[in-house]
């Protein structure tokens, strides 16, 4: 499979099958496809610690190699690698006793002073990132996987090992919190938008 690197039509699962057979170029393609996404996920979950995010990203891809034989090629690779990444973060926080409780007062969001300020898209993005960083762990993880990584509800539910309904409830809750604090509910967090994003993924 010498043209592996240039073939964008090969599925992730087919690449994993090739990796299981010892094709190292398959890993290179998977790394190119997912390294930036995993790095960004780690960066946000680790509260913008770039050095640690890079280290954790490398850890995830080492696990991809080490656990390649355990991957079921009939399953989604994207869900699998994000599960590996999410578990790596959880284990880190647990070992360092840094898992934040949902009701932890330190996770309270900051109310914005000026509605006008946040209509600038760049400024809004900065403010949104600040507020997301202050969310409790499970809400933060759910929000990032859905809105930053654009994963489907089923995929998130599998990664977080909970029902799809729980994921929907968390997303509704956190978007309403962010909307209240950022005061732009009608701009980015309209409930109809949430419903449209979720309804396609219910079976």
C-alpha angles and dihedrals in degrees: 000000000000094000092055096114093055098043108094092177096069110106122237089242092054089050090052089050088054091047090052087056091053101263103148093187088067089062091051091055092048090048091051091049099047112020096090092046093050091044091053092047090051092045092055096041091049092052096254097309098153098185094050091044090056092048092048092048090055089048090055093052091046086056090050088060096040095047099035092113090055093057116106106222089206088067131071115276091201091057091045097051093046088050089054090048095046093048091049090056093046092050090050094051093044093050089050093041091239101129105127120221118236091242096044107136090216087070094061114128125240117245113232117235100209128043091194093059095064098054089080103092096219092047091047091052091053092048092046092053091050092052094044089053088058096054120109113265103262094043091048093049092048093048094047094048092050105037104022100034095029095223120165120252092249091053092050091047090053093047093048094038097232137108121284088240090061091052091050091050092050092048093049090048097048096043090053090050092050092044091054093048096042094037094218101108092136092050106050110352104050110154091229088058090053091049091050091050092050106038095069092060100053118103 
